[in-house]
Amino acid sequence: MSNINQVKDYLQSLQNQIVAELEQLDGKERFHRDAWDRPGGGGGESRVLKRGGVFEQAGVNFSHVFGEQLPPSATKSRPDLAGQGFQAMGVSLVLHPENPYVPTTHANLRFFIAGAEDENPVWWFGGGFDLTPYYPFQEDVVAWHEAARGACAPFGEERYPKYKEWCDEYFFLKHRNETRGVGGLFFDDLNDMGFDRSFEFVRSVGDTFIKAYAPIVRKRCKHRYGERQREFQLYRRGRYVEFNLIYDRGTLFGLQSGGRTESILMSLPPRVRYEYDWRPEPGSPEELLYTDYLRPRDWLEVR
C-alpha cells in the first residue's frame, strides 16, 4: 500500500535541503519563493534564484497536482490507465551556473497514483539526475557516476547499469545524434520492489544528488574563463532548450495537465545563443566535448 503523505513530506523536505545547500554554494543571492495553485486541482511552490554569485539561474520546484484524467504523456506506456483520475507530485530542479567550467545539472523525483484511492490504485515512482558539462573534467564525471552507482548499490547490482543506460537513451537528441551530457540515472514505472523499498530507493537517489554535485561546483566555480568559453556555453545551452521542448516528458506532462507554465519552463536557460552550422575547431577543448563526452560510455571503466 502506498503512502502519499509520506512521499509528500520527503519531497518537500528535499526541496528545502537542496535550496539551503545551493544558497550556501552561491554565496550571494537567495531563492525567491512563489507558491501557486492549479485551477484543475493542486498546486506547488517554485523557488528561483537569479543572477547569483555562482548560478545565473537556479530553480527548484515542488508540485502536487491531481485531476480526473491522466494526460497523454503519462499513459503512453500505460494505455490501460487512459481516462483514470490521478495524483502526481514531484521535485524538479535545473541549475544553470554562470561559469562555463561548472556543469549544468538536472534532477527530478516524482510519484504517480492513478485510479480511485479506495480501489487499489496503480502507483509508481520515477526520476533521476544527469550532468551537462561544457568544458568537462574526467575526474568530475567519474565521481558523478560513482555517486550514482553508490545510490543504487543497496538495491541490487543491476540497478546502476540499467538506469545509467536508460539515462543515456533518454537524454539523447536524436536529431543531433548526441547525448545531452554525460548522463547519470533515469528510471520510471518503478514499483517492482514494493512501496517501502521503492520509496527507500527514491530517497537514496534524492539524498545523493546534492552530495554529488556540490563538490564539482566548489572545485570549478573559480575557474577563469573568457568570452570564447562563455559563447560556447551559450551555444551549447541551445541543446538544452531543444531537448526540453522536443523530448522531455516532464515538460509535456506539465503542459498537457494544465500546470503552471512559468514553473514548467523554468528549466530553460536565461541566456542562450544559436549559430548556423557551427562546428568546433579541430583539436580544441570544444571539440573534445563532442568526441569524448557526448556519447554513452562506461565512465567507471576510465579511472
Backbone bond lengths (Angstrom), bond angles and torsions (degrees), N, CA, C in turn:
res aa  C-N    CA-C-N  psi(-1)  N-CA   C-N-CA  omega(-1)  CA-C   N-CA-C  phi
1 M - - - 1.472 - - 1.521 109.00 -
2 S 1.322 116.22 132.28 1.458 121.01 -179.94 1.532 110.40 -80.43
3 N 1.325 115.37 157.74 1.465 121.64 178.52 1.520 107.91 -130.66
4 I 1.326 115.87 94.20 1.449 120.46 -172.73 1.527 112.10 -67.46
5 N 1.319 117.88 -32.44 1.467 120.27 179.39 1.521 111.46 -68.23
6 Q 1.310 116.65 -36.04 1.455 121.56 177.48 1.528 110.17 -63.63
7 V 1.316 116.29 -42.83 1.465 120.69 178.53 1.525 110.38 -65.39
8 K 1.320 116.26 -43.92 1.467 120.23 -179.09 1.519 111.25 -61.22
9 D 1.323 117.03 -43.56 1.466 120.46 179.16 1.527 110.89 -59.85
10 Y 1.332 116.18 -43.46 1.465 119.11 -179.46 1.528 111.15 -65.08
11 L 1.325 117.52 -45.86 1.465 120.45 -176.56 1.529 111.50 -63.33
12 Q 1.315 117.01 -40.55 1.462 119.23 177.84 1.526 111.16 -67.66
13 S 1.318 116.68 -37.10 1.460 120.24 175.82 1.519 110.82 -65.24
14 L 1.334 116.71 -39.73 1.471 120.49 178.40 1.525 110.60 -63.90
15 Q 1.316 117.64 -41.99 1.462 120.66 176.60 1.527 110.32 -57.20
16 N 1.314 117.01 -46.27 1.468 120.55 179.41 1.531 111.73 -61.64
17 Q 1.312 116.12 -44.02 1.458 121.08 -177.91 1.526 111.48 -63.49
18 I 1.322 116.78 -46.85 1.463 120.59 -177.99 1.521 110.72 -66.74
19 V 1.324 117.26 -41.87 1.464 120.54 178.13 1.526 110.46 -59.68
20 A 1.318 117.68 -44.52 1.468 121.10 -179.64 1.527 110.68 -62.07
21 E 1.307 117.12 -42.84 1.465 121.14 -179.76 1.531 110.91 -66.46
22 L 1.330 117.32 -40.80 1.455 120.73 -179.83 1.529 111.70 -67.23
23 E 1.315 117.51 -36.58 1.465 119.90 176.96 1.524 110.54 -64.20
24 Q 1.324 117.09 -36.82 1.467 119.86 175.99 1.521 110.96 -66.32
25 L 1.325 116.39 -43.04 1.458 120.40 179.20 1.524 111.18 -63.27
26 D 1.327 116.51 -40.77 1.462 120.06 -176.88 1.521 111.63 -70.24
27 G 1.302 116.54 -45.52 1.455 121.22 174.69 1.516 116.30 74.00
28 K 1.334 117.58 3.04 1.462 120.07 -177.14 1.523 112.29 -129.16
29 E 1.326 117.06 -56.87 1.460 121.32 -174.21 1.522 110.75 -109.03
30 R 1.325 114.60 164.16 1.457 121.49 176.28 1.526 109.48 -118.65
31 F 1.314 116.01 163.30 1.455 121.61 -178.80 1.522 110.67 -78.02
32 H 1.315 115.39 135.51 1.468 122.62 171.47 1.521 108.54 -86.31
33 R 1.330 117.10 131.60 1.458 122.36 -179.62 1.524 110.57 -95.97
34 D 1.313 115.01 133.54 1.463 120.31 -177.50 1.528 108.39 -136.84
35 A 1.332 116.88 94.99 1.464 121.17 177.78 1.523 109.82 -79.15
36 W 1.313 116.96 144.04 1.455 120.97 -176.54 1.529 110.91 -145.22
37 D 1.318 115.27 154.34 1.462 122.51 176.22 1.519 109.49 -114.40
38 R 1.311 115.79 144.23 1.466 121.69 176.90 1.527 108.44 -99.43
39 P 1.340 117.52 124.96 1.469 119.58 -177.75 1.521 113.65 -55.27
40 G 1.335 117.83 -33.89 1.456 120.35 -178.02 1.511 114.29 -80.34
41 G 1.345 117.26 -8.24 1.456 120.65 179.99 1.508 112.51 133.44
42 G 1.328 116.05 124.50 1.451 120.68 177.83 1.516 113.06 96.10
43 G 1.326 115.50 -161.77 1.461 121.18 -178.87 1.505 110.13 171.07
44 G 1.330 115.70 -154.79 1.451 118.81 -178.55 1.509 111.25 177.62
45 E 1.321 114.40 -168.25 1.461 120.67 177.01 1.518 109.07 -140.02
46 S 1.317 115.85 122.56 1.458 122.12 174.96 1.522 108.71 -97.02
47 R 1.306 116.46 137.23 1.458 121.29 176.08 1.529 107.51 -125.28
48 V 1.317 115.19 122.76 1.464 120.89 -172.76 1.519 109.93 -130.62
49 L 1.303 115.31 133.64 1.470 123.35 174.66 1.524 107.42 -114.30
50 K 1.340 116.73 132.74 1.461 121.57 -179.10 1.522 110.88 -127.17
51 R 1.335 114.77 146.33 1.472 123.21 172.90 1.526 111.39 49.63
52 G 1.325 114.77 50.35 1.448 119.95 179.42 1.515 113.29 -85.22
53 G 1.308 115.22 -173.18 1.453 120.43 178.18 1.511 112.51 -74.99
54 V 1.329 117.52 -27.29 1.471 123.37 178.26 1.519 110.93 -119.65
55 F 1.331 116.41 -42.89 1.462 120.55 -173.49 1.525 111.10 -100.45
56 E 1.328 114.71 121.51 1.459 119.43 174.62 1.528 109.54 -67.43
57 Q 1.339 115.45 -37.45 1.454 120.99 171.70 1.522 108.09 -157.08
58 A 1.313 115.91 136.31 1.463 121.84 177.40 1.513 108.23 -139.87
59 G 1.310 116.40 133.51 1.456 120.75 179.01 1.517 111.00 -131.67
60 V 1.327 116.27 135.26 1.465 122.53 177.75 1.525 107.09 -131.52
61 N 1.315 116.86 108.31 1.463 122.44 -173.48 1.519 112.06 -106.23
62 F 1.315 116.28 142.89 1.463 122.03 164.71 1.520 107.51 -120.58
63 S 1.332 116.56 138.72 1.462 120.01 175.84 1.523 109.72 -143.43
64 H 1.314 114.66 148.49 1.464 122.82 173.12 1.521 105.88 -140.49
65 V 1.330 115.20 105.27 1.465 120.02 -175.79 1.530 109.02 -123.73
66 F 1.337 115.10 156.60 1.453 119.75 178.23 1.511 108.82 -149.29
67 G 1.319 114.71 161.20 1.453 119.56 -178.31 1.517 111.47 -169.14
68 E 1.307 115.92 -179.46 1.462 121.81 -175.37 1.518 112.84 -90.21
69 Q 1.338 117.84 -11.27 1.464 118.89 -176.64 1.521 110.18 -151.39
70 L 1.336 116.70 125.56 1.462 121.35 177.63 1.523 109.79 -63.83
71 P 1.343 117.82 137.88 1.460 120.28 176.66 1.531 111.30 -71.05
72 P 1.339 117.93 161.48 1.468 121.06 -175.84 1.520 114.57 -56.70
73 S 1.352 118.50 -34.04 1.459 120.82 -178.35 1.517 112.35 -64.33
74 A 1.334 117.90 -24.25 1.454 121.87 -178.66 1.525 112.56 -90.58
75 T 1.327 117.75 -14.31 1.465 120.28 -177.39 1.520 112.48 -113.89
76 K 1.325 116.83 7.76 1.462 119.96 -178.74 1.520 111.41 -58.25
77 S 1.342 116.75 -43.75 1.465 120.71 178.63 1.520 111.95 -95.94
78 R 1.328 117.46 -0.18 1.466 122.36 180.00 1.527 109.59 -135.32
79 P 1.326 117.87 65.45 1.471 120.02 -175.96 1.528 112.93 -61.35
80 D 1.336 117.43 -21.62 1.462 120.16 179.86 1.518 112.57 -67.95
81 L 1.350 116.65 -15.80 1.462 120.40 -179.33 1.528 112.95 -95.23
82 A 1.316 117.26 -0.43 1.464 120.12 179.82 1.528 110.14 -57.40
83 G 1.334 115.06 133.37 1.457 120.74 179.42 1.512 114.62 87.23
84 Q 1.331 117.73 -3.14 1.457 121.19 -179.16 1.535 110.94 -82.06
85 G 1.323 115.45 149.68 1.447 119.88 170.23 1.519 110.23 -69.37
86 F 1.336 117.35 160.23 1.456 119.07 -174.31 1.522 111.58 -152.18
87 Q 1.315 113.98 159.91 1.456 123.80 163.37 1.519 107.02 -129.10
88 A 1.323 116.19 139.15 1.463 121.25 178.63 1.520 108.46 -139.36
89 M 1.312 115.98 133.32 1.453 119.67 176.84 1.515 109.08 -139.88
90 G 1.327 115.66 154.13 1.449 118.10 179.63 1.513 112.93 -175.35
91 V 1.321 113.61 165.62 1.454 122.89 168.90 1.516 107.19 -114.41
92 S 1.322 116.73 130.74 1.451 121.99 178.93 1.515 108.52 -134.89
93 L 1.325 115.92 134.73 1.466 119.19 -179.34 1.512 110.85 -140.54
94 V 1.321 115.32 147.58 1.462 123.49 172.04 1.520 107.40 -138.54
95 L 1.329 115.93 130.74 1.458 122.15 -177.01 1.520 109.36 -120.33
96 H 1.338 115.90 121.67 1.464 122.38 179.82 1.530 108.77 -113.20
97 P 1.334 118.23 95.31 1.465 120.67 177.01 1.529 111.45 -68.91
98 E 1.313 115.92 158.22 1.459 119.89 177.50 1.522 111.54 -82.11
99 N 1.324 117.79 -39.38 1.463 120.98 -178.45 1.530 109.97 -72.29
100 P 1.331 118.95 124.68 1.470 121.02 -178.11 1.524 114.08 -62.56
101 Y 1.337 117.50 -16.53 1.460 119.90 179.90 1.534 112.75 -85.86
102 V 1.318 116.61 -6.08 1.468 121.47 173.78 1.524 107.90 -99.50
103 P 1.316 118.77 125.44 1.473 119.91 -176.90 1.530 112.61 -70.47
104 T 1.301 114.56 149.22 1.460 121.15 163.97 1.528 107.61 -71.46
105 T 1.305 116.77 149.79 1.462 119.34 176.41 1.518 110.87 -143.97
106 H 1.323 113.81 159.80 1.465 122.28 -179.45 1.517 108.01 -140.22
107 A 1.315 116.85 143.12 1.462 121.93 172.25 1.518 108.91 -145.15
108 N 1.322 115.09 151.81 1.457 120.14 -177.91 1.515 109.00 -155.92
109 L 1.316 116.73 135.82 1.453 122.72 170.70 1.517 107.55 -133.46
110 R 1.317 117.13 134.53 1.466 119.88 -174.35 1.529 110.40 -144.66
111 F 1.317 114.27 157.22 1.457 122.16 -179.33 1.523 108.37 -139.56
112 F 1.332 116.66 130.00 1.460 122.54 -179.75 1.519 110.11 -120.40
113 I 1.304 115.66 142.36 1.464 122.92 167.34 1.522 107.13 -129.54
114 A 1.326 116.31 128.34 1.465 121.30 179.06 1.520 109.46 -122.09
115 G 1.325 116.10 134.51 1.453 121.02 -179.14 1.512 111.35 102.88
116 A 1.313 116.60 170.39 1.463 122.32 -178.60 1.524 110.37 -70.52
117 E 1.342 115.91 138.56 1.465 120.87 -176.45 1.521 112.43 -62.67
118 D 1.312 117.94 -27.76 1.467 120.76 -177.73 1.528 112.33 -92.93
119 E 1.345 117.59 10.14 1.464 121.23 -178.05 1.525 111.75 -127.79
120 N 1.327 116.71 43.27 1.458 122.38 178.29 1.530 111.41 51.15
121 P 1.329 118.84 65.12 1.468 121.72 -175.49 1.531 111.99 -66.43
122 V 1.307 114.98 158.32 1.460 122.24 175.94 1.527 107.99 -85.97
123 W 1.322 117.35 135.53 1.461 121.26 179.89 1.521 109.35 -134.98
124 W 1.322 115.84 155.05 1.459 120.33 173.97 1.526 110.37 -162.62
125 F 1.325 114.85 157.52 1.462 123.30 175.24 1.522 109.65 -107.03
126 G 1.336 115.29 158.35 1.455 121.35 172.15 1.514 109.31 -153.08
127 G 1.328 115.51 171.30 1.459 118.37 175.95 1.509 113.60 145.27
128 G 1.334 115.14 -155.24 1.454 122.03 -178.85 1.514 111.48 138.68
129 F 1.331 115.34 -170.64 1.466 120.85 175.38 1.518 109.54 -151.24
130 D 1.333 116.14 153.02 1.465 120.47 179.98 1.521 109.65 -147.57
131 L 1.333 115.64 163.14 1.460 123.34 -172.90 1.527 109.31 -125.44
132 T 1.335 115.90 134.76 1.468 121.35 -178.03 1.524 109.55 -126.36
133 P 1.336 117.84 87.52 1.467 120.38 178.90 1.525 111.79 -82.99
134 Y 1.327 114.76 158.37 1.466 121.95 174.76 1.527 109.87 -107.53
135 Y 1.316 115.93 -43.00 1.460 123.27 172.83 1.522 106.79 -122.43
136 P 1.328 116.94 85.83 1.458 120.42 -169.03 1.531 113.70 -77.24
137 F 1.326 114.16 153.16 1.456 122.94 172.17 1.530 106.61 -117.44
138 Q 1.319 115.95 126.08 1.455 119.53 -175.14 1.522 111.69 -58.16
139 E 1.332 117.66 -39.15 1.461 120.03 -178.40 1.527 111.44 -62.67
140 D 1.332 116.66 -34.11 1.464 119.89 177.89 1.522 111.04 -68.14
141 V 1.334 115.77 -42.59 1.460 120.03 -178.82 1.523 110.40 -65.39
142 V 1.325 116.78 -42.17 1.462 120.57 178.49 1.534 110.35 -63.01
143 A 1.331 117.01 -44.88 1.471 120.35 179.30 1.528 110.97 -62.13
144 W 1.315 116.86 -38.65 1.462 122.07 178.01 1.527 110.86 -59.46
145 H 1.328 116.09 -45.42 1.463 119.84 -178.99 1.532 111.97 -75.38
146 E 1.316 117.69 -29.53 1.460 119.46 173.05 1.529 110.42 -62.65
147 A 1.320 116.08 -40.68 1.463 120.05 177.57 1.527 110.64 -65.47
148 A 1.323 116.91 -40.93 1.465 120.81 178.46 1.522 110.67 -62.53
149 R 1.315 116.19 -44.51 1.466 119.40 177.90 1.527 110.86 -63.65
150 G 1.329 116.96 -39.80 1.458 120.19 178.61 1.513 112.76 -62.37
151 A 1.344 117.02 -37.07 1.468 120.19 178.21 1.520 111.56 -64.17
152 C 1.326 116.72 -32.37 1.467 121.83 -176.58 1.522 113.26 -88.26
153 A 1.333 117.08 -23.69 1.464 121.93 -168.09 1.529 114.95 -52.84
154 P 1.338 119.87 -43.00 1.474 118.74 -178.01 1.526 114.27 -67.80
155 F 1.324 117.63 -6.55 1.459 121.52 -172.67 1.531 112.50 -112.81
156 G 1.329 116.16 13.05 1.461 120.51 177.51 1.514 111.50 117.19
157 E 1.320 115.89 138.05 1.465 119.88 -175.46 1.518 113.01 -68.12
158 E 1.324 116.72 -15.43 1.459 119.32 179.99 1.527 112.54 -81.16
159 R 1.335 118.87 -15.36 1.468 121.07 -173.35 1.533 111.88 -65.72
160 Y 1.334 117.02 -50.98 1.465 118.48 -176.17 1.529 112.52 -59.97
161 P 1.351 120.41 -53.65 1.470 117.87 -179.24 1.528 113.03 -60.85
162 K 1.331 116.62 -34.25 1.468 119.27 179.54 1.517 111.09 -66.75
163 Y 1.339 117.06 -48.30 1.459 119.92 -175.67 1.523 111.83 -79.16
164 K 1.333 117.65 -24.14 1.464 120.81 173.18 1.523 109.38 -67.26
165 E 1.334 116.59 -46.06 1.469 120.10 178.82 1.522 111.20 -64.54
166 W 1.313 116.85 -39.42 1.465 120.97 178.94 1.528 109.89 -62.76
167 C 1.334 116.75 -38.29 1.459 121.26 177.88 1.531 110.68 -63.98
168 D 1.329 116.59 -45.47 1.471 120.37 178.46 1.523 111.13 -59.40
169 E 1.327 115.77 -39.06 1.464 120.00 -178.15 1.528 111.66 -74.71
170 Y 1.334 116.04 -37.62 1.465 118.96 -177.18 1.523 111.79 -73.13
171 F 1.336 117.31 -49.05 1.462 120.66 -178.21 1.534 110.32 -86.29
172 F 1.308 114.69 57.56 1.467 122.16 -178.02 1.520 108.65 -125.13
173 L 1.329 116.36 125.93 1.462 121.11 178.38 1.526 107.99 -90.34
174 K 1.314 115.25 99.09 1.468 119.91 -174.94 1.521 111.63 -60.02
175 H 1.321 117.30 -38.46 1.455 120.00 -177.13 1.526 112.46 -72.99
176 R 1.340 117.50 -12.83 1.465 122.34 176.19 1.525 111.94 -108.26
177 N 1.328 116.08 -13.36 1.469 122.54 -176.63 1.529 110.82 56.53
178 E 1.328 115.68 47.33 1.457 120.32 178.95 1.522 109.25 -151.40
179 T 1.333 116.09 151.86 1.452 120.04 173.32 1.524 109.46 -74.40
180 R 1.327 115.89 157.68 1.465 118.91 178.13 1.523 111.02 -69.55
181 G 1.302 116.26 -31.77 1.462 120.45 -179.87 1.510 109.47 -161.63
182 V 1.338 116.35 -138.34 1.462 120.47 -176.56 1.529 111.89 -107.46
183 G 1.328 117.14 11.31 1.448 120.80 170.17 1.511 115.11 79.82
184 G 1.310 113.84 -157.77 1.462 122.73 -174.74 1.513 108.42 159.45
185 L 1.333 116.67 -114.09 1.464 122.49 179.27 1.522 110.19 -130.94
186 F 1.322 116.01 144.19 1.460 121.80 170.35 1.521 107.86 -146.90
187 F 1.319 116.82 130.51 1.461 121.28 177.33 1.517 108.94 -144.04
188 D 1.320 115.43 154.55 1.461 121.54 178.57 1.520 108.25 -151.88
189 D 1.333 116.50 165.98 1.464 122.00 177.90 1.525 111.92 54.17
190 L 1.329 117.02 35.64 1.463 121.02 -175.69 1.521 110.72 -85.07
191 N 1.316 116.83 111.86 1.462 122.31 172.56 1.526 111.40 -154.60
192 D 1.321 117.28 5.81 1.467 121.21 -173.55 1.519 113.32 -68.78
193 M 1.344 118.33 -18.83 1.467 121.00 -179.52 1.527 112.42 -94.94
194 G 1.328 117.25 3.50 1.454 119.93 -172.40 1.510 109.92 83.33
195 F 1.348 116.68 164.29 1.456 119.34 -172.50 1.520 113.04 -63.12
196 D 1.319 117.95 -51.19 1.466 120.07 -173.64 1.514 112.15 -60.26
197 R 1.325 117.03 -46.43 1.462 120.33 -178.19 1.529 110.98 -72.35
198 S 1.312 118.47 -37.89 1.465 121.45 177.09 1.524 110.57 -62.89
199 F 1.318 116.50 -43.03 1.463 121.28 178.76 1.529 110.36 -65.27
200 E 1.319 116.84 -36.40 1.461 120.71 176.53 1.531 110.43 -62.55
201 F 1.323 116.71 -40.77 1.465 120.93 177.01 1.525 110.90 -62.76
202 V 1.318 116.69 -44.66 1.463 120.84 179.41 1.528 110.44 -60.20
203 R 1.318 117.44 -41.39 1.462 120.48 177.49 1.527 111.37 -64.37
204 S 1.317 117.15 -37.25 1.459 120.38 177.95 1.518 110.89 -62.57
205 V 1.317 117.06 -43.93 1.462 121.06 178.14 1.525 110.32 -65.37
206 G 1.322 117.06 -46.43 1.461 120.61 -179.04 1.512 112.85 -61.84
207 D 1.329 116.94 -42.59 1.462 120.52 -178.06 1.527 112.24 -72.79
208 T 1.324 116.99 -22.28 1.472 121.42 -179.05 1.520 112.00 -78.70
209 F 1.324 117.12 -30.88 1.463 119.93 -169.72 1.524 113.44 -52.72
210 I 1.326 117.60 -58.67 1.465 119.15 -173.31 1.525 110.54 -69.75
211 K 1.330 117.72 -28.04 1.465 120.59 176.53 1.526 110.93 -66.51
212 A 1.324 116.90 -29.29 1.460 121.03 178.97 1.527 112.10 -83.64
213 Y 1.313 116.46 -35.39 1.470 120.07 -173.79 1.521 113.03 -84.62
214 A 1.318 118.19 -39.90 1.465 120.94 -174.40 1.537 113.23 -56.98
215 P 1.340 120.52 -43.00 1.468 118.84 179.50 1.522 113.41 -62.19
216 I 1.324 117.44 -32.89 1.464 120.49 177.58 1.525 109.87 -66.32
217 V 1.325 116.49 -43.49 1.464 120.71 178.82 1.521 110.15 -60.28
218 R 1.322 117.18 -46.59 1.467 120.58 -177.04 1.533 111.26 -62.69
219 K 1.318 117.12 -37.25 1.467 120.58 -178.26 1.518 112.74 -73.17
220 R 1.339 118.10 -31.46 1.466 120.60 -168.23 1.524 114.83 -110.37
221 C 1.319 119.35 -11.14 1.471 120.02 -169.46 1.528 113.06 -71.87
222 K 1.335 118.54 -16.69 1.465 120.75 178.35 1.526 112.26 -100.72
223 H 1.307 116.90 4.82 1.469 121.19 -178.99 1.526 109.86 -63.51
224 R 1.331 116.23 131.76 1.465 119.72 -179.49 1.528 110.61 -71.64
225 Y 1.327 115.06 142.29 1.461 120.24 177.88 1.518 109.31 -147.43
226 G 1.321 114.86 162.52 1.456 120.51 -179.65 1.516 111.80 -128.15
227 E 1.316 115.76 -165.79 1.462 120.56 -176.23 1.519 112.08 -62.77
228 R 1.348 116.97 -37.13 1.461 119.99 -179.28 1.530 110.70 -59.99
229 Q 1.326 116.42 -47.21 1.461 120.08 -178.51 1.531 111.52 -67.02
230 R 1.315 115.47 -38.12 1.461 119.37 179.37 1.530 110.77 -66.73
231 E 1.318 117.60 -41.92 1.457 120.72 179.09 1.527 111.26 -63.77
232 F 1.330 116.27 -39.08 1.461 119.31 178.84 1.529 110.55 -66.77
233 Q 1.317 116.48 -40.62 1.466 120.37 176.66 1.525 110.58 -58.72
234 L 1.310 117.42 -46.56 1.466 120.68 -179.45 1.520 111.21 -64.13
235 Y 1.335 116.91 -36.74 1.460 120.35 177.48 1.529 110.74 -64.80
236 R 1.335 116.44 -46.01 1.456 120.32 -178.68 1.531 111.56 -68.77
237 R 1.310 117.99 -26.74 1.463 119.59 174.77 1.524 111.45 -60.31
238 G 1.309 115.95 -25.17 1.460 119.43 176.99 1.520 112.35 -59.43
239 R 1.335 116.66 -32.72 1.459 120.40 176.99 1.534 110.43 -65.50
240 Y 1.326 115.59 -35.13 1.464 119.93 178.18 1.525 109.92 -63.22
241 V 1.324 115.44 -43.04 1.467 120.31 178.51 1.525 109.85 -61.93
242 E 1.336 116.26 -46.39 1.464 119.99 -178.29 1.521 111.13 -59.20
243 F 1.322 116.80 -46.67 1.462 118.79 -178.52 1.525 111.23 -63.28
244 N 1.311 117.39 -48.42 1.460 119.72 -173.90 1.523 112.49 -64.90
245 L 1.326 117.09 -33.40 1.463 119.39 -177.46 1.525 113.10 -87.38
246 I 1.341 116.99 -20.92 1.461 119.58 -177.31 1.521 112.70 -100.92
247 Y 1.334 116.90 -41.64 1.454 120.40 -168.65 1.524 116.10 -116.25
248 D 1.311 119.16 -26.27 1.458 120.80 -166.37 1.533 112.17 -65.61
249 R 1.323 116.48 123.63 1.468 121.47 -178.05 1.525 111.87 -68.27
250 G 1.335 116.03 -36.55 1.454 119.00 -180.00 1.513 112.46 -63.69
251 T 1.337 116.07 -41.39 1.462 120.27 176.47 1.518 110.46 -62.16
252 L 1.338 116.80 -45.22 1.464 120.77 -179.38 1.526 110.93 -64.21
253 F 1.344 116.18 -43.79 1.469 118.85 179.78 1.523 110.60 -61.68
254 G 1.323 116.72 -45.24 1.450 119.84 -178.75 1.513 112.71 -60.13
255 L 1.321 116.16 -45.01 1.464 119.81 -179.21 1.524 111.76 -70.15
256 Q 1.340 116.56 -41.32 1.461 120.13 -178.08 1.525 112.36 -70.44
257 S 1.328 117.04 -26.93 1.460 120.36 -178.54 1.528 112.33 -92.43
258 G 1.324 116.82 6.89 1.456 119.95 178.42 1.508 113.26 75.03
259 G 1.330 116.60 30.25 1.456 121.02 178.92 1.517 111.98 -71.18
260 R 1.312 115.33 178.14 1.465 120.95 -176.55 1.531 109.24 -80.39
261 T 1.314 116.99 116.46 1.460 122.09 -172.65 1.522 112.51 -59.39
262 E 1.327 117.35 -42.68 1.467 119.57 -178.55 1.525 111.36 -60.68
263 S 1.328 116.61 -39.94 1.459 120.25 179.84 1.518 111.44 -71.58
264 I 1.323 117.37 -38.20 1.462 121.55 -179.74 1.524 110.65 -64.63
265 L 1.327 117.08 -44.38 1.461 121.12 -175.86 1.521 113.04 -89.52
266 M 1.330 116.35 7.29 1.454 120.89 173.32 1.525 111.18 -59.98
267 S 1.331 117.37 -22.44 1.462 121.72 -178.64 1.526 112.96 -68.22
268 L 1.314 117.44 -17.98 1.462 120.06 -177.89 1.523 110.65 -75.54
269 P 1.334 117.83 144.93 1.468 120.71 -178.99 1.518 111.67 -68.53
270 P 1.339 117.67 150.53 1.466 120.46 -178.06 1.521 112.56 -70.86
271 R 1.333 116.85 -28.40 1.465 121.24 177.18 1.520 108.25 -135.52
272 V 1.333 116.06 142.87 1.453 121.34 -178.26 1.523 108.33 -152.93
273 R 1.338 116.58 155.30 1.467 120.85 -178.82 1.524 109.16 -134.03
274 Y 1.318 115.87 136.34 1.457 121.24 173.56 1.527 108.87 -115.37
275 E 1.332 115.50 144.15 1.461 120.64 177.47 1.511 108.39 -143.73
276 Y 1.313 116.65 132.33 1.457 121.01 -174.91 1.525 111.46 -66.22
277 D 1.331 115.74 125.57 1.466 123.73 171.87 1.526 112.99 52.04
278 W 1.315 116.42 40.18 1.475 119.99 178.82 1.521 110.37 -71.19
279 R 1.330 117.12 141.22 1.459 122.71 177.06 1.523 109.29 -137.39
280 P 1.329 117.74 140.91 1.467 119.95 179.96 1.520 111.77 -70.94
281 E 1.322 116.14 152.22 1.457 120.47 176.46 1.525 109.82 -67.90
282 P 1.327 117.63 137.76 1.468 120.12 178.23 1.533 110.79 -57.47
283 G 1.321 115.43 134.38 1.451 120.61 178.47 1.510 115.53 79.71
284 S 1.328 118.33 2.70 1.465 121.99 -176.56 1.526 110.88 -86.64
285 P 1.350 117.15 162.43 1.473 119.69 173.95 1.528 112.32 -59.05
286 E 1.323 115.89 -32.53 1.464 119.46 178.93 1.529 110.64 -66.50
287 E 1.331 117.48 -39.07 1.463 120.02 178.55 1.528 110.53 -65.99
288 L 1.339 117.29 -34.27 1.457 121.15 -179.66 1.529 111.46 -57.92
289 L 1.331 117.21 -36.70 1.455 120.05 177.44 1.525 110.12 -57.76
290 Y 1.342 116.37 -44.17 1.458 120.83 -177.10 1.528 112.14 -71.77
291 T 1.315 116.97 -41.95 1.467 119.78 -173.36 1.529 113.13 -79.37
292 D 1.342 117.59 -32.80 1.462 119.88 -171.74 1.526 114.79 -111.86
293 Y 1.323 118.55 -16.14 1.461 118.72 -170.71 1.524 115.16 -122.28
294 L 1.313 118.89 -29.82 1.467 120.40 -174.05 1.524 111.42 -90.67
295 R 1.322 114.32 48.73 1.462 122.25 175.11 1.526 107.40 -153.70
296 P 1.322 116.95 151.18 1.467 119.10 179.72 1.526 111.64 -61.83
297 R 1.335 115.84 132.99 1.460 122.07 177.07 1.519 109.25 -144.37
298 D 1.325 115.15 155.38 1.455 119.87 171.26 1.514 107.29 -86.40
299 W 1.324 117.03 93.93 1.471 121.36 -172.54 1.527 112.12 -69.90
300 L 1.296 117.56 -18.75 1.465 119.15 179.19 1.533 111.75 -84.81
301 E 1.338 115.60 1.25 1.466 120.53 175.29 1.526 111.99 -99.23
302 V 1.339 118.73 -4.54 1.467 120.98 -172.41 1.513 112.21 -106.28
303 R 1.326 118.23 10.49 1.462 120.26 -177.83 1.527 110.66 -70.03
